[in-house]
Amino acid sequence: MKESSGNPLHLKSVNHISLICGSVEESINFYQNVLGFFPVRRPGSFDFHGAWLFGYGIGIHLLQAEDPKNLPKKTVINPKDNHISFQCESMGAVEKKLREMEIAYVRSVVEEGGVQVDQLFFHDPDGFMIEICNCDSLPMIPLAGEVARSCSQLNLQMLQQQQIQQVVLP
């Protein structure tokens, strides 16, 4: 594939993520009451059970699993797993709310050039991981070519040094 720069597909933003659920109703409850998304109209021409939610400029499309009993479910919270991340205004408020809701989470801290980034990771009802962070304090520095490849090794070393603390609730 020919390497191109800029915006070859003329992308504008993330529109939605789509998640297969064991129970659409349970997932609606989670995304609405824990993360603050709200249900929106879904096209009536779909011939399968699901729901659309919207918030923070993105949509979440929930799709009912055809065989919920055979849906793989992750139980270990691993910050290096697939996840969606949300910025927050107060990490302390988020952590307090997760404890009140009795949601188990993992706390992680990343430091880069004197900037500390706090992260909290937890699962939705089907084991899909959510991250809440204050990552906006970390500068976005574009990389290209050989510089990007060499930095990946440096990033790997830094990830191995990051502090991870799991909070398990009764």
C-alpha positions as CSV (number, residue, x, y, z in Angstrom):
1,M,0.0,0.0,0.0
2,K,1.4,3.4,-1.0
3,E,2.1,5.6,2.1
4,S,0.2,8.8,2.1
5,S,0.0,11.8,4.4
6,G,-2.7,14.1,5.6
7,N,-6.2,12.8,5.5
8,P,-6.5,10.4,2.5
9,L,-10.0,9.3,3.4
10,H,-11.2,12.8,4.4
11,L,-12.2,11.6,7.9
12,K,-13.9,14.1,10.2
13,S,-14.4,12.3,13.5
14,V,-15.3,9.1,15.3
15,N,-19.0,8.4,14.6
16,H,-19.7,5.4,16.8
17,I,-18.4,2.1,18.2
18,S,-20.5,-1.0,18.0
19,L,-20.6,-3.6,20.8
20,I,-22.1,-7.1,20.9
21,C,-24.0,-7.5,24.2
22,G,-25.3,-10.5,26.2
23,S,-28.2,-8.2,27.2
24,V,-29.0,-5.0,25.4
25,E,-31.1,-3.8,28.3
26,E,-28.3,-4.4,30.8
27,S,-25.9,-2.6,28.6
28,I,-28.3,0.4,28.0
29,N,-28.5,0.7,31.8
30,F,-24.7,0.7,32.2
31,Y,-23.9,3.2,29.4
32,Q,-26.8,5.4,30.5
33,N,-26.4,5.3,34.3
34,V,-22.6,4.9,34.6
35,L,-21.3,6.8,31.6
36,G,-24.1,9.3,30.9
37,F,-25.0,8.3,27.4
38,F,-28.6,8.7,26.3
39,P,-30.7,6.5,24.0
40,V,-31.4,7.9,20.5
41,R,-33.7,6.7,17.7
42,R,-32.4,3.7,15.8
43,P,-33.6,2.9,12.2
44,G,-36.7,0.8,12.3
45,S,-35.5,-1.2,9.2
46,F,-33.1,-3.2,11.3
47,D,-34.3,-6.7,11.8
48,F,-32.3,-7.5,14.9
49,H,-32.4,-6.4,18.5
50,G,-30.2,-3.5,19.5
51,A,-30.1,0.1,20.7
52,W,-28.2,3.3,19.9
53,L,-26.9,5.7,22.5
54,F,-25.2,9.0,22.1
55,G,-23.0,11.2,24.2
56,Y,-19.8,13.3,24.2
57,G,-19.9,13.5,20.4
58,I,-19.9,9.8,19.7
59,G,-22.5,7.0,19.4
60,I,-22.5,3.6,20.9
61,H,-24.4,0.9,19.0
62,L,-25.4,-2.0,21.1
63,L,-26.2,-5.3,19.3
64,Q,-27.8,-8.3,20.9
65,A,-25.6,-11.4,20.7
66,E,-27.2,-14.2,18.8
67,D,-26.0,-16.7,21.4
68,P,-25.4,-14.7,24.7
69,K,-24.3,-17.8,26.6
70,N,-21.4,-18.3,24.3
71,L,-20.3,-14.7,24.3
72,P,-16.7,-14.5,25.7
73,K,-16.5,-12.4,28.8
74,K,-13.3,-11.0,30.2
75,T,-13.1,-10.8,33.9
76,V,-9.5,-9.6,34.4
77,I,-9.1,-5.8,34.0
78,N,-6.0,-5.4,31.8
79,P,-5.1,-1.8,30.8
80,K,-3.3,-3.2,27.7
81,D,-6.5,-4.7,26.3
82,N,-8.9,-3.2,23.8
83,H,-10.8,-0.3,25.3
84,I,-12.5,3.1,24.7
85,S,-11.2,6.0,26.6
86,F,-13.0,9.1,28.0
87,Q,-11.6,12.4,29.3
88,C,-13.0,13.5,32.6
89,E,-13.1,16.7,34.7
90,S,-12.2,15.1,38.0
91,M,-10.5,11.8,38.5
92,G,-11.3,11.9,42.2
93,A,-15.0,12.3,41.4
94,V,-14.9,9.4,39.0
95,E,-13.1,7.1,41.5
96,K,-15.6,8.0,44.2
97,K,-18.6,7.3,41.9
98,L,-17.1,3.9,40.8
99,R,-16.7,2.9,44.5
100,E,-20.3,4.0,45.3
101,M,-21.6,2.0,42.3
102,E,-19.4,-1.0,43.5
103,I,-17.6,-1.2,40.1
104,A,-14.2,-2.9,40.3
105,Y,-11.5,-0.9,38.5
106,V,-7.7,-0.7,38.0
107,R,-5.8,2.5,38.6
108,S,-2.8,3.4,36.6
109,V,-0.4,6.3,36.5
110,V,1.7,7.3,33.5
111,E,4.5,9.9,33.7
112,E,6.0,11.6,30.7
113,G,8.3,14.6,30.9
114,G,7.1,15.6,34.3
115,V,3.4,15.3,33.3
116,Q,1.4,12.8,35.3
117,V,-1.6,11.1,33.7
118,D,-4.1,9.2,35.8
119,Q,-6.2,6.4,34.4
120,L,-9.0,4.2,35.7
121,F,-10.0,1.0,33.8
122,F,-13.2,-1.0,34.3
123,H,-15.5,-3.3,32.4
124,D,-19.0,-2.9,31.0
125,P,-21.5,-5.8,31.7
126,D,-20.0,-7.9,28.8
127,G,-16.3,-7.3,29.7
128,F,-15.5,-4.5,27.2
129,M,-13.1,-2.2,28.8
130,I,-13.6,1.5,29.6
131,E,-10.9,3.9,30.5
132,I,-11.4,7.2,32.2
133,C,-8.4,9.5,32.2
134,N,-7.0,13.0,32.4
135,C,-4.9,12.4,29.3
136,D,-5.5,15.9,28.0
137,S,-2.6,17.1,30.1
138,L,-0.3,15.0,27.9
139,P,0.9,16.8,24.7
140,M,0.1,15.3,21.3
141,I,3.4,15.3,19.3
142,P,3.1,14.0,15.8
143,L,5.8,11.5,14.7
144,A,6.7,10.2,11.3
145,G,8.8,7.6,9.6
146,E,11.8,6.2,11.4
147,V,11.3,8.5,14.4
148,A,7.9,6.9,15.0
149,R,9.3,3.4,14.8
150,S,12.2,4.1,17.2
151,C,9.8,5.8,19.7
152,S,7.7,2.7,19.9
153,Q,10.5,0.9,21.7
154,L,10.9,3.8,24.1
155,N,7.1,3.8,24.7
156,L,7.2,0.0,25.4
157,Q,9.9,0.6,28.0
158,M,7.8,3.3,29.6
159,L,4.6,1.2,29.7
160,Q,6.5,-1.5,31.5
161,Q,7.4,1.0,34.2
162,Q,4.0,2.4,34.6
163,Q,2.3,1.9,38.0
164,I,-0.8,-0.2,38.0
165,Q,-3.0,-0.8,41.1
166,Q,-6.1,-3.0,41.0
167,V,-9.0,-2.0,43.2
168,V,-11.2,-5.0,44.0
169,L,-14.5,-4.3,45.7
170,P,-16.3,-6.8,48.0
